[in-house]
Amino acid sequence: MRQRLLTFLFAFFLSLSAGATHIVGGEFELEHLSGFNYRLKLNLYFDVVNGDPGALDPYVTVNVFSKANNQRVGWQVMYLQERSLVPYTNIDCAIGELVTRKLVYYETVYLDPSVFDSPSGYYVTWERCCRNNTINNIVAPESAAQTFYMEFPPVVLNGQPFVNSSPILFPPLSDYACVGELFYFDFNGTDPDGDSIVYDMVTPLNGYTTPAMPVYTVLPEPAPYPEITWRPSYGPTAQVPGTPPISVDASTGQLTMRPSQKGLFVFGIRAQEFRGGRKIGEVRRDFQVLVLDCPRNQSPQVRAREQGQKDFYEAGTVLRIDPTGNRCVDVFITDPDLSEFVSLRARPVNFSEKDFTFVGTTSGMVNQGAALDSLKATLCFADCFDTEGKVYELDLIVQDDGCSLPRQDTVRLRLQIAPIPDAPPAISLSTTERLFKVKSGDKLTFDVLGIDPDEDVVSITAEGQGFSLTEHDITFTGGSAAGEVSSPFVWNIDCNTMKQESYKVDFNVTSTACNETVTRTVTIEVQPEGTNNLPTLTSDQPERVIELEVGELFNAKLFGADIDLDLLTLLAEGEGFTLADYGMNFTSTGGNGEANGVFSWTPTCIAFSQDAIRVKFILKEDACAPDMEQELVLEFRVNSPNNAPVLTSDKPVLTFDLKLNDNFEAQLAGTDIDLDNLIITAAGDGFNLEEYGMSFESTTGKGNAAGLFRMQALCQAAEKGVVRVNFTLAEDACDPSPQLLTMEFRIEVPQIEDYVPPNIFTPNGDGKNDFFEVPDLPSEFCSAVFSSIRIYNRWGQEVFFNTSSNFRWDGSEVNDGVYFYVIDYKTTEYRGSVTLVR
């Protein structure tokens, strides 16, 4: 329901009759649809006789208030959607001054969870003036208004959706009451959510509308609402006077009264809704009842008599029916009034009504003449009906259709009934044997018969103990029939039957009486008989544990024999492996009384890794009653003796000192007296051979291997200090013994200080000492790279420059004297002087 401003339609209100005497009563309903969508409904009851059709409202405007603070939180216009006449209990009792029409106004509304979340809940109201001026129990009814009121809980409680629909009250009474006559009506309601409902009488609400303002032309007022004013001698507990006055049962909603005076009386009923012991809502219904002086309607009469007896049943006694007694009771119904319609029904008090039936006439007209003074019906109890020694109570109720409400008479039968005894079924076989010894080819056959002495439906079945009949050549259909049923049982004994020492078959007969199933069983045992000699399995190998070496061929022959000449099959399987896993081979031939097999194997290193290898040879026979399979197991233990190979070098020592850029070469040789396949490999200790200017080539072979190691002493090796190369000789053996040989190298790197140039040269052309030079001066010293040489005179002027370590200066452009030079290796410089003399 969206909150909105109320726009008043003054022209509409001025057109309404100030004295709207057409409303008899009504109530609200709230139905949950889905999510936070609800249907809000207002049921109004319109007085067709006294009301002005022009005063019927085409729509109503209802208002919603918060119970926490009585603040209005929304309003809704609801249009007239349905109209129908309220039916009478007995149409023959209808009177012209009592005609009521039900008017239904409703709309689908959205109850916003952010608005309707107050734990105290909400109430919805609609007010209308005025009431019928002929009402007898309130002051100035023509000026008294009506307020229709309903409370409902929040749609969100403790942060969770709280779904609820209001109670739905039964349709209102449309019958009139009679002075001095008991009047009752069921005002009980239902709750869609299963909540409990408590009923009580309440004083109807008057509200704030008046004859001058029959509907609001100002903002509507919240609760509390003024109540109507009772006339003297009337009040909340005596809204309709009488003995007793009008009242409602708190739990059943049954409305009861015996009015003491005629008139038109308004009354109010409240239905409070509880969930978990907490009140969550209420619905109030205002209504009115018409009390008239009526002709006296006398009560009908009902009497009962056990069939075949003369005396009628006396109230309070116990009617006892034994298993062989008459299980029916005759019931007679009549009415003192002439031409009265009466009907009979039975209502169990403390048992189910499924165990009895009515036959005869249970309803019709009586007192139309002597022949039809009363009606007779017969109540019969089922054969299985059993009160189990307890006293069951059954009300026989006769009701007439007198005005204004029917009257009734009741006889309560107290019963003790025992069921008719039922004999159990029986099962029999057409043979007296219960143990059958059979051989292959036999045929076992007999008939199975099931009988029920009471002619109940009897069924026969058969089932094997621990096996299924469908697993064998067995024919048995079973079946069901009333009283007696039979079926043949046939078992063709074949080899499949002979595979088990014993079979037990249960034949069952079953019948059901009084909802209890009884089963009887006959069991037969079938024992197959047959002779079978044990086949034999042998081998040409006397030993069962065999030691082999890797590569050693092994052959074995297996022989199976059977004097019964049964078909034999010879198989082989590894324990925990397949034969193919180890390269084993087995072939066999089978036949009647004989089977042969050949096993061959050359062990490999895979088998050497296992402690023991077992091969099982299995002999099977195809017999109706076979003996256990014959087995023969060979166990293999595989050895692989091995002599360690030898790795040698052509060098007498394994430690070498080399100068930078020296070349080195070594020959490696491997030998093995077992002639295993050999291979020599080389690896740097923490480095790659190629990075240090090394290489290794090898050849492999059975019993021999060779390798050639070469290296050039490079700076990379020199920087490491000590360089080790590991040579490994590996053999292809099951239990290899690899050999290791390590060579160690140290690289000597020259220093620039080792190359001291001459301090004098004589460029005179005699071919001796004609140049200033440093023969064999390296271009680099691993960590230093030659950059240039510069020569200066004593005044610091450069007289010579060269970028080659193989420089030559002939001094041709300078005079004799002392000169200074600088040899630059980038990271270091060497300085000196030289004297030129011609």
TIDRENDREN-578862 format. One record per residue (C-alpha): residue in one letter; y, z, x. Coordinates in steps of 0.5 Angstrom, whole numbers, plus 500, padded with zeros to 3 digits. Example, Ala and Ser with C-alpha at 12.3 -4.5 7.8 and 13.67 -1.06 7.14 Angstrom:
BEGIN
A491516525;S498514527;
# end
This chain:
BEGIN
M500500500;R506498503;Q512502503;R518499499;L525500495;L524501488;T528496484;F529498477;L529493471;F534496466;A533491461;F525492461;F526499460;L531499454;S526494451;L521500450;S520504444;A522511446;G516514442;A510511445;T505514441;H499509443;I496512449;V490517448;G489518455;G487516462;E485517469;F486514476;E481511481;L481509488;E475504491;H474503498;L473495499;S473494507;G477497513;F484500510;N483495504;Y483499497;R483497490;L487502486;K486502479;L489506472;N485506466;L489507460;Y486509453;F490505447;D490508440;V489501436;V490505429;N496509431;G499505437;D504499436;P501493440;G508491442;A509498446;L503496450;D505496458;P504489461;Y505493468;V506500471;T509502477;V505508480;N508512486;V504515492;F507522495;S505526501;K501533499;A504536506;N512535504;N512532497;Q515526500;R514519497;V511514502;G510508497;W509505490;Q506499487;V506495481;M500494478;Y499489472;L494489466;Q488486468;E482488463;R482490456;S476492452;L474497446;V471503447;P464503444;Y461508439;T455512440;N452510433;I456504430;D454507423;C459513424;A465509426;I471510422;G477506421;E482512423;L479512430;V479505434;T480506442;R481500447;K481501454;L486498458;V485497466;Y491496471;Y489495478;E491491485;T488491492;V493495497;Y493496504;L493504506;D496503513;P493508518;S499509521;V502512515;F496515511;D494520517;S496526514;P490531514;S493534507;G492528504;Y496524498;Y497524491;V498518486;T502519479;W504515473;E508518468;R509516461;C512519454;C510520449;R504523446;N501522439;N506526434;T499528430;I496532435;N495539433;N494543439;I501542443;V508543441;A512537439;P507532441;E512527440;S516529445;A511531450;A510526456;Q503524460;T502525468;F496521470;Y495524477;M489523483;E489526490;F486522495;P485524503;P488520509;V485514511;V485517519;L482524520;N482527527;G483520530;Q477516526;P477512520;F476517514;V473512508;N473515501;S472512494;S474517488;P469519483;I468514477;L468518471;F463516465;P467512459;P471517455;L468519448;S470515442;D466519437;Y469524433;A467531432;C465535426;V467542424;G462547425;E457542428;L455542435;F459536439;Y457534446;F459528451;D457526458;F463526462;N459526468;G461522474;T459518480;D461518487;P460512491;D460516498;G455521495;D460527495;S459533490;I463533484;V466540481;Y468539474;D473544470;M478544464;V485544466;T492544462;P494536461;L501535465;N507533462;G511531467;Y519529467;T519523463;T522524456;P523520449;A530518452;M527516459;P520514457;V519511464;Y523512470;T530509471;V531514477;L527515483;P521519481;E520526481;P514529486;A509535484;P509540482;Y509537475;P511541468;E505542464;I504541456;T506547452;W500550448;R501552441;P499559439;S492561439;Y491555444;G490555451;P487552458;T480556455;A481554448;Q484547448;V480546442;P478552438;G471554436;T464557437;P464555443;P471552444;I471546448;S468547455;V465543461;D459544465;A462545472;S456541476;T453536470;G460534467;Q457536460;L462537455;T460541449;M464545443;R463547436;P470546433;S472551427;Q478546424;K479539424;G485535427;L487531433;F487535439;V489533446;F485536452;G484535460;I478535465;R479535472;A473532477;Q474535484;E471532490;F468536496;R465533502;G462538507;G464544503;R471542504;K476539498;I478532499;G481529493;E481530485;V481526479;R484528472;R483525465;D487527459;F484525453;Q484527445;V478528440;L479528433;V475533429;L473531421;D470535415;C463531415;P457531411;R452536413;N447532418;Q440536418;S436536424;P430532425;Q423535426;V417534431;R410537431;A404536435;R397537434;E391536439;Q387530437;G381532433;Q384539431;K387541424;D392546427;F399544430;Y401546437;E404553437;A410554442;G409558448;T401557448;V398553453;L394547451;R388546456;I384540456;D377540460;P374534464;T370532457;G375534452;N380529448;R386527452;C390525447;V395529442;D398527435;V405527434;F409527428;I416526426;T420527420;D428528418;P430532412;D435527410;L434521406;S433514409;E434517416;F433513423;V429518428;S426516435;L421520439;R421521447;A417525452;R421528458;P417532463;V420538465;N416540472;F412533473;S412526473;E412522467;K407516470;D401520468;F401519460;T403514455;F405513448;V401509442;G403509435;T410509432;T415513436;S422510432;G423508425;M426510418;V423516415;N424519408;Q424513404;G418515400;A412519400;A408514404;L413514409;D415521409;S414522417;L412517423;K406519427;A405517435;T399519440;L401522447;C395520451;F394523458;A391519464;D384520466;C386522473;F392527470;D390533474;T395539473;E391543479;G390549475;K398550474;V401549467;Y405543466;E411543461;L413537457;D418536452;L417532446;I424530443;V426527436;Q433525435;D436522429;D442517429;G447522424;C454522424;S458524428;L453525433;P445525433;R441531432;Q435533435;D429537435;T424539441;V417542442;R415544449;L408543450;R405547456;L399544459;Q393545463;I389538464;A383537469;P381530471;I375526469;P370527474;D369521478;A362520482;P362517489;P360510491;A353509494;I351504499;S344501501;L340496505;S334492502;T330494508;T329502510;E329500517;R335503521;L333501528;F332494530;K329492537;V330484538;K329479543;S332472544;G331468538;D330473533;K333473526;L335479523;T337479516;F337483510;D342485503;V347490503;L349493496;G355497494;I354501487;D359505483;P356509477;D363510474;E364502474;D370503479;V372497483;V367497489;S368494496;I363493502;T365491509;A361491516;E364493523;G361494530;Q362500534;G366498540;F365491539;S367485534;L362482529;T366475530;E363476538;H356474536;D352469531;I353474525;T354472518;F357477513;T362476507;G362483504;G366483497;S369487492;A367487484;A367492479;G361497479;E356493484;V357488489;S352485494;S352481500;P347478505;F347480513;V344475518;W344476525;N342470530;I339474536;D341469542;C343470550;N350473548;T346479544;M342480550;K348482555;Q348489552;E343495551;S345497544;Y349495538;K351499532;V354496526;D357500520;F356498513;N362501509;V362502501;T369504498;S372505491;T378508489;A379513483;C385517481;N389514487;E384517492;T379513496;V372515498;T368511503;R360512504;T357509511;V350507513;T349505520;I344501524;E342500531;V340493534;Q337494541;P335488545;E329487549;G327483555;T324482562;N327480568;N325480575;L331481580;P333475584;T333476592;L338474597;T337474605;S340471611;D338468617;Q342473621;P338479622;E345483624;R350485618;V355487624;I357481628;E361481634;L365474636;E370472641;V376468639;G373460639;E366462639;L363458633;F358462628;N353459623;A349463618;K344461612;L344464606;F337464601;G337466594;A330466590;D328468583;I321468581;D323468574;L326461576;D332463572;L338458574;L341461581;T348460583;L351463590;L358464592;A362467598;E368471598;G372475603;E374482602;G382482601;F383475603;T380468601;L376464606;A381459607;D386464610;Y381465616;G379458616;M372460614;N367455610;F362456605;T358450602;S352452597;T347449592;G344452586;G338451582;N332454578;G329459582;E333457588;A340457591;N342456599;G348456602;V351455609;F357459612;S361457619;W367460622;T370459629;P375465630;T382464632;C387469634;I389471627;A382474626;F383478633;S388482630;Q384485624;D379491626;A374488621;I373482617;R368482611;V365476607;K361478601;F355473599;I354473591;L347471588;K348470580;E343468575;D343465568;A339470564;C339472557;A339479560;P341479567;D340484572;M346486576;E349481581;Q345481588;E350482594;L350481602;V355483606;L357480613;E362484618;F365481623;R369484629;V373479633;N374480641;S379476646;P378478653;N383476658;N385475665;A393476667;P396469670;V399469676;L407467678;T409465685;S415462688;D415458695;K421463697;P418468702;V424473699;L427474692;T434476694;F439470697;D446470700;L449464699;K456461701;L461458695;N459451693;D452452697;N446448694;F440452692;E433450690;A426454689;Q419452686;L415456681;A408456680;G403459675;T396459675;D390462670;I383463671;D382463664;L385456663;D390458658;N396454656;L401456661;I409455660;I414458665;T421459663;A428462666;A434466663;G440468666;D441476666;G446476661;F449469662;N447462661;L444458667;E449452665;E455456666;Y453458673;G451451675;M444453675;S438449672;F431449671;E425444669;S418446668;T411443666;T406446662;G398445662;K392449661;G391454667;N397451671;A404451670;A410449675;G418450675;L424447679;F430452679;R436449682;M443452683;Q450451686;A454457688;L460457684;C466461683;Q463464676;A457467680;A461469685;E465473680;K459477677;G457480684;V450480683;V447474679;R439475677;V435470674;N428472671;F423467671;T417468665;L410466665;A407466658;E400464656;D397462650;A392467649;C390472643;D392478647;P397475652;S399478659;P406475661;Q408475668;L416476670;L419474677;T426475678;M431472684;E437475686;F443472688;R450474692;I455469693;E460469699;V467467697;P472465703;Q478468704;I485464706;E486469712;D480466715;Y483460716;V489461721;P492455723;P494453731;N501456733;I503450737;F502443737;T504437741;P505430738;N505426744;G500421742;D495423747;G490424741;K490431743;N493436738;D498431735;F498434728;F500441725;E494442720;V488446718;P482443718;D477444712;L482449708;P479449701;S483447696;E481453692;F479460693;C476462686;S481466684;A487462688;V488454688;F492451693;S499449691;S503446697;I505447704;R513447706;I515447713;Y522450715;N527449721;R530456724;W536454719;G532454713;Q532447712;E525444709;V523439714;F516438711;F512438704;N505436702;T501438696;S494437699;S490442702;N488436707;F495436710;R498433717;W505434720;D506430726;G513432727;S516425728;E523427725;V525433728;N526436735;D522440739;G522448737;V519453733;Y518452725;F516456719;Y511454714;V509457707;I502455704;D502457697;Y496458693;K500460687;T497467686;T498468694;E502466700;Y501465707;R507465712;G507463719;S510459725;V508454729;T512451736;L512443736;V512441744;R512434746;
# end
